[in-house]
Structure formats: structure tokens, C-alpha cells
Amino acid sequence: MSEHTAGADVGTADGTDHAKPTSSELLVVTGMSGAGRSTAANALEDLGWYVVDNLPPQMLHTLADLVSRTPQALPKLAVVIDVRGKALFSDMKETLAALEASDVDFSVLFLDAADEVLVSRYEHQRRPHPLQAGGRILDGIRAERALLTDLRESADVVLDTSGFNVHALSRAVADLFSTNGPVVLRLTVLSFGFKYGVPADANYVADVRFIPNPHWVPSLRPRTGKDDEVRDYVFQDEGPRQFVDRFVAMLEPVFTGYRTENKHYATIAIGCTGGKHRSVAVSEEVARRLAKLPLVTVNIQHRDMGRE
């Protein structure tokens, strides 16, 4: 997808320089029904994006072409596309291929959640799934997941909202899309516990269960990897320090490749058993190192730190 283009400096009569965008930024918001598209759209509107909801895919290229001609009018456009019109959605792959071949700067945000979470959300809202027809909610979810498989695999950002409430999802969207100006690579460093499952949206997963577990030290058990005492325990031996050094060094050429391929987002997941001590401490250190790299912004999240 097209590289973000920096604004050009334009002088005014009073001698003040202002940056005017030379291209609009287009974000396609899609994903599983019930995964939070409406919440994401509202968060984007709060960030100053112009949001178009439930756009037929066939109209996407026309709209993108229109705004690309007047980037000052709509510098940030978000388009929400879903399967409410299943017949129209069948052209989505061809539409994105046409955008890929054009000069339009666009990214795809795919919102996902575990099947059981989606079922629970639909039951709570007492609404049918748009594809369930005469079957169960789970039948509709499975049909939709099969329909969206290719789109999920090609998305720039896959955001798993299974553990999010409305406020957490809004914050996650803000962390990803609130930056002003061009950002080459936005990284999320995510700590987690393997016993709660591997994050579905991770690009890279690191296992730090080789480090002695602070859980078995009574004075450290109630603390987290953000506390100095736990961090000192985790990094007291050379092995964990070498791991962080080599892990960050391994990622640097990966990020170079991402930039070459115009990939703007990545999630680095680091897991231990419960997601409270080792993974948190290592994630904090990895995030601190990655933040020093050029043309990178880093957001850190601790998925399971608050669990019992």
C-alpha cells in the first residue's frame, strides 16, 4: 500500500509557513460483526477523521479517487465496510487490488474477536447476526469468518478486541491513529500469559518462560513486571539481558523490510505463563529499546497483567 506522503511547506502572505497535505490518508475499517467497528469509527471521528459508514465496496475506489484530488478537504478519511450487504461485499478483494495499483495512500484495519466473545456480545444485545439466516448466531459467525479470511490475512492491522470494553478499544484506536503527520512504522509491544491464549493479532511472538518465575518468590508474587523489584529479579542473570539484546537486533532488519513493503503497523507479543511478571518486565525493556529506533513509534500494552 502506498507510502505516507509528508505535507509540503506552503508560504502565506504574513510569511508564516504552514504544512498542507499533498495526499489524503484513507483507512478501511472492516472485520467481524460484533468486533467493535462502530466503536472504532466513533473513536476515529473523535480524532478528526471523516468517517463514512457501511459504504458498498464498489464505491470505495470512486470515493478514494475523489478525495485524493482534494487532500486539503479530507486529509483523513475512514471508510467502514462490512458484510451487511453480502452480495456487494463479494467485490471487496477486487476493489482493494484496484486501490493497490493506484496512487491512493490507504491502510486496512481488521477488527476481530474470538467466536465465543462474539456470540456473547450478540446475545447481550439480543440482535441476530447478519449472516445467520435461519440458523444460530455461531453459524453466522462461521460464515462471515470464511468470507473474510483473505481480507484478514492482507490487512495492515488486525486488532483482537476479545478482551476490550468500549473504552479500551477507543484507547487502542487512538494509540494507533492519533499521530499527526506521516509515521513510517507504529509498533505495539504486547505482554500476555500463555495460559490465556496467544494474541491473535501478533506478528511476532516471543516466549520468556525460560526466565525464573517471580511468582514463586512470596515477596514478588503480588507485584508486577513494572515494579523495580520484579524487573531486577527478571534481569539478574545474563541470559535475559542477552535475549533482549538479540531480540531487538533481530527485529531491526524486519522493520526495514516492513518499510520497503509499506507496512505501517506491527504487534510484537511477549509471553510468560500468567502475563504478570516476566513478560511485562521484558516487554517494558523491549519497548524502551525499540522506541530509540528511527522512524518508529511504540505503544505498550499489558493484556493479562491485571488478571488473578
C-alpha positions as CSV (number, residue, x, y, z in Angstrom):
1,M,0.0,0.0,0.0
2,S,1.2,3.5,-0.8
3,E,3.8,5.2,1.4
4,H,2.6,8.1,3.5
5,T,3.5,11.4,1.9
6,A,4.7,14.3,4.0
7,G,3.0,17.6,3.7
8,A,4.6,20.3,1.6
9,D,5.5,23.7,3.1
10,V,3.4,26.5,1.8
11,G,4.2,30.1,2.5
12,T,1.5,32.7,3.4
13,A,1.2,36.4,2.9
14,D,2.3,37.0,6.5
15,G,5.4,34.9,6.0
16,T,4.2,32.1,8.1
17,D,4.9,28.6,6.8
18,H,2.1,26.0,7.1
19,A,2.1,22.4,6.1
20,K,-0.6,21.4,3.6
21,P,-1.2,17.7,2.9
22,T,-0.3,16.5,-0.5
23,S,-2.4,13.4,-0.2
24,S,-5.3,12.1,1.8
25,E,-4.9,9.2,4.2
26,L,-7.6,6.5,3.6
27,L,-8.3,3.9,6.3
28,V,-10.6,1.0,5.5
29,V,-12.2,-0.3,8.7
30,T,-13.7,-3.8,8.4
31,G,-13.8,-7.1,10.3
32,M,-16.1,-9.4,12.1
33,S,-19.6,-8.2,13.0
34,G,-19.7,-7.5,16.8
35,A,-15.9,-6.9,17.0
36,G,-16.3,-3.2,17.5
37,R,-16.4,-1.4,14.2
38,S,-18.9,1.2,15.4
39,T,-16.7,2.0,18.5
40,A,-13.6,2.3,16.3
41,A,-15.5,4.6,13.9
42,N,-16.6,6.8,16.8
43,A,-13.0,6.9,18.1
44,L,-11.7,7.9,14.7
45,E,-14.3,10.7,14.4
46,D,-13.1,12.0,17.8
47,L,-9.6,12.1,16.4
48,G,-10.6,14.2,13.5
49,W,-11.2,11.6,10.8
50,Y,-14.1,11.9,8.4
51,V,-15.9,8.6,8.7
52,V,-18.2,7.0,6.1
53,D,-20.2,4.0,7.4
54,N,-21.5,1.0,5.5
55,L,-20.1,2.0,2.2
56,P,-20.6,-0.5,-0.6
57,P,-17.1,-1.8,-1.7
58,Q,-17.9,-0.9,-5.3
59,M,-17.9,2.8,-4.3
60,L,-14.7,2.7,-2.4
61,H,-12.3,3.4,-5.4
62,T,-14.5,6.2,-6.6
63,L,-14.6,7.9,-3.2
64,A,-10.8,7.4,-2.8
65,D,-10.2,8.9,-6.2
66,L,-12.4,11.9,-5.3
67,V,-10.7,12.8,-2.0
68,S,-7.2,12.2,-3.5
69,R,-7.8,15.1,-5.8
70,T,-8.6,17.5,-2.9
71,P,-6.5,16.3,0.0
72,Q,-6.9,19.6,1.9
73,A,-10.6,19.0,2.1
74,L,-10.4,15.5,3.6
75,P,-6.9,14.7,4.8
76,K,-8.0,11.7,6.9
77,L,-10.9,9.6,5.6
78,A,-12.1,6.4,7.3
79,V,-14.5,4.1,5.5
80,V,-16.4,1.3,7.4
81,I,-17.2,-1.7,5.2
82,D,-18.9,-4.9,6.4
83,V,-21.0,-7.8,5.3
84,R,-24.4,-6.3,5.9
85,G,-24.7,-6.4,2.1
86,K,-23.2,-9.8,1.4
87,A,-23.7,-9.6,-2.4
88,L,-21.9,-6.3,-2.5
89,F,-19.1,-7.5,-0.3
90,S,-18.1,-10.1,-2.8
91,D,-16.2,-7.5,-4.8
92,M,-14.0,-6.4,-1.9
93,K,-10.9,-8.2,-3.0
94,E,-11.0,-6.7,-6.5
95,T,-11.7,-3.3,-5.0
96,L,-8.6,-3.4,-2.8
97,A,-6.5,-4.7,-5.7
98,A,-7.5,-1.7,-7.7
99,L,-6.6,0.6,-4.9
100,E,-3.2,-1.1,-4.5
101,A,-2.5,-0.4,-8.2
102,S,-3.4,3.3,-7.8
103,D,-1.6,6.2,-6.1
104,V,-4.1,6.2,-3.1
105,D,-2.4,6.0,0.3
106,F,-4.6,3.5,2.2
107,S,-4.4,1.0,5.0
108,V,-6.8,-1.7,6.3
109,L,-7.8,-2.1,9.9
110,F,-9.4,-5.5,10.6
111,L,-11.3,-5.9,13.9
112,D,-11.6,-9.5,15.2
113,A,-12.7,-11.3,18.3
114,A,-13.0,-14.9,19.5
115,D,-16.1,-16.7,18.4
116,E,-17.4,-17.2,22.0
117,V,-16.9,-13.4,22.6
118,L,-18.9,-12.5,19.5
119,V,-21.7,-14.9,20.5
120,S,-21.8,-13.3,24.0
121,R,-22.0,-9.8,22.5
122,Y,-24.8,-10.7,20.2
123,E,-26.8,-12.4,22.9
124,H,-26.3,-9.4,25.2
125,Q,-27.6,-7.1,22.5
126,R,-30.4,-9.5,21.5
127,R,-29.6,-9.0,17.8
128,P,-29.3,-11.6,15.1
129,H,-26.0,-12.0,13.2
130,P,-26.4,-10.6,9.6
131,L,-25.4,-13.9,8.1
132,Q,-27.1,-16.4,10.4
133,A,-30.3,-16.6,8.3
134,G,-32.5,-19.3,10.0
135,G,-29.5,-20.8,11.9
136,R,-27.7,-20.0,15.1
137,I,-25.6,-16.9,15.8
138,L,-22.5,-19.2,15.7
139,D,-23.5,-20.3,12.1
140,G,-23.5,-16.7,11.0
141,I,-20.1,-16.0,12.6
142,R,-18.6,-19.0,10.9
143,A,-20.0,-18.0,7.5
144,E,-18.6,-14.5,8.0
145,R,-15.2,-15.7,9.1
146,A,-14.9,-17.8,6.0
147,L,-15.9,-14.9,3.8
148,L,-13.3,-12.6,5.4
149,T,-10.3,-14.9,5.6
150,D,-8.4,-13.4,2.7
151,L,-9.2,-9.8,3.8
152,R,-7.9,-10.6,7.3
153,E,-4.7,-12.0,6.0
154,S,-3.9,-9.0,3.9
155,A,-4.9,-6.3,6.5
156,D,-2.3,-3.9,7.8
157,V,-3.6,-4.1,11.3
158,V,-5.5,-6.9,12.9
159,L,-6.9,-5.8,16.3
160,D,-8.2,-8.6,18.5
161,T,-10.9,-6.9,20.7
162,S,-11.8,-10.0,22.7
163,G,-10.6,-8.5,26.0
164,F,-11.6,-5.0,25.3
165,N,-14.6,-3.0,26.5
166,V,-15.7,0.2,24.7
167,H,-13.2,2.4,26.4
168,A,-10.2,0.1,26.0
169,L,-11.0,-0.3,22.2
170,S,-11.3,3.5,21.8
171,R,-7.9,3.9,23.5
172,A,-6.3,1.3,21.3
173,V,-7.6,3.0,18.1
174,A,-6.3,6.4,19.5
175,D,-2.9,4.9,20.1
176,L,-2.7,3.6,16.6
177,F,-4.2,6.5,14.6
178,S,-3.9,9.7,16.6
179,T,-0.4,10.7,15.5
180,N,-0.1,13.8,13.4
181,G,2.0,13.6,10.2
182,P,3.5,10.7,8.5
183,V,4.6,7.7,10.6
184,V,6.6,5.0,8.9
185,L,6.1,2.2,11.5
186,R,3.8,2.0,14.5
187,L,4.6,-0.8,16.9
188,T,2.6,-2.4,19.7
189,V,4.6,-4.3,22.2
190,L,2.1,-6.6,24.0
191,S,2.7,-8.7,27.1
192,F,0.5,-11.7,27.7
193,G,0.1,-15.0,29.5
194,F,0.2,-18.2,27.5
195,K,-2.4,-19.8,29.8
196,Y,-4.9,-17.2,28.5
197,G,-4.0,-17.8,24.8
198,V,-1.6,-16.4,22.3
199,P,-2.8,-13.0,20.9
200,A,-4.5,-13.5,17.5
201,D,-3.1,-10.2,16.1
202,A,0.6,-10.8,16.9
203,N,3.1,-10.5,14.0
204,Y,5.9,-11.9,16.2
205,V,5.6,-14.0,19.4
206,A,8.4,-14.4,22.0
207,D,8.4,-16.9,24.8
208,V,10.1,-15.7,28.0
209,R,9.2,-18.7,30.2
210,F,12.9,-19.6,30.3
211,I,13.4,-16.9,32.9
212,P,13.0,-17.9,36.6
213,N,9.4,-17.1,37.7
214,P,9.0,-14.3,40.3
215,H,5.6,-15.9,41.1
216,W,7.4,-18.4,43.3
217,V,9.1,-15.6,45.4
218,P,6.5,-14.7,48.1
219,S,7.5,-11.0,48.3
220,L,7.3,-10.6,44.5
221,R,4.1,-12.6,43.8
222,P,1.7,-9.7,44.4
223,R,3.8,-7.3,42.3
224,T,4.1,-6.9,38.5
225,G,6.8,-6.6,36.0
226,K,6.5,-2.8,36.1
227,D,7.9,-2.8,39.7
228,D,11.6,-2.3,40.1
229,E,12.0,-5.4,42.4
230,V,10.5,-7.7,39.8
231,R,12.4,-6.1,37.0
232,D,15.7,-6.6,38.9
233,Y,14.8,-10.2,39.6
234,V,14.0,-10.9,35.9
235,F,17.2,-9.4,34.7
236,Q,19.6,-10.5,37.4
237,D,21.2,-13.1,35.1
238,E,22.9,-12.6,31.8
239,G,20.5,-14.8,29.8
240,P,17.5,-12.4,29.9
241,R,19.7,-9.4,29.1
242,Q,21.2,-11.2,26.1
243,F,17.8,-12.3,24.9
244,V,16.6,-8.6,24.8
245,D,19.7,-7.5,23.0
246,R,19.4,-10.2,20.3
247,F,15.6,-10.0,20.0
248,V,15.7,-6.3,19.3
249,A,18.7,-6.7,16.9
250,M,16.7,-9.5,15.1
251,L,13.7,-7.2,14.7
252,E,15.7,-4.3,13.1
253,P,16.0,-5.8,9.6
254,V,12.4,-7.0,9.9
255,F,11.3,-3.4,10.3
256,T,13.5,-2.3,7.4
257,G,11.6,-4.9,5.3
258,Y,8.3,-3.6,6.6
259,R,9.1,-0.1,5.4
260,T,10.1,-1.4,2.0
261,E,6.8,-3.2,1.7
262,N,4.9,-0.1,3.0
263,K,3.7,-2.0,6.1
264,H,2.9,0.6,8.8
265,Y,1.8,-1.4,11.8
266,A,3.1,-4.4,13.7
267,T,2.4,-6.2,17.0
268,I,5.3,-7.8,19.0
269,A,3.8,-10.2,21.6
270,I,5.9,-11.4,24.6
271,G,4.5,-14.1,26.8
272,C,5.1,-15.8,30.1
273,T,2.8,-18.2,32.0
274,G,0.4,-15.7,33.5
275,G,1.3,-12.4,31.9
276,K,2.0,-10.6,35.1
277,H,5.8,-10.7,35.8
278,R,8.3,-11.8,33.3
279,S,6.5,-10.9,30.1
280,V,5.7,-7.4,31.5
281,A,9.2,-6.7,32.6
282,V,10.7,-7.9,29.3
283,S,8.1,-6.0,27.2
284,E,8.8,-2.8,29.0
285,E,12.5,-3.2,28.2
286,V,12.0,-4.2,24.6
287,A,9.6,-1.3,24.1
288,R,12.2,1.1,25.6
289,R,14.8,-0.2,23.2
290,L,12.5,-0.1,20.1
291,A,11.5,3.5,20.9
292,K,15.1,4.6,20.2
293,L,15.0,3.3,16.6
294,P,14.4,5.9,13.9
295,L,11.0,6.4,12.3
296,V,9.3,4.2,14.8
297,T,6.5,4.9,17.4
298,V,5.9,2.4,20.2
299,N,2.7,1.7,22.2
300,I,2.9,-0.8,25.0
301,Q,0.0,-2.9,26.3
302,H,-0.2,-5.5,29.1
303,R,-3.1,-7.7,28.2
304,D,-3.2,-10.0,31.2
305,M,-1.3,-8.1,33.9
306,G,-4.5,-7.4,35.9
307,R,-5.8,-11.0,35.9
308,E,-5.8,-13.0,39.1
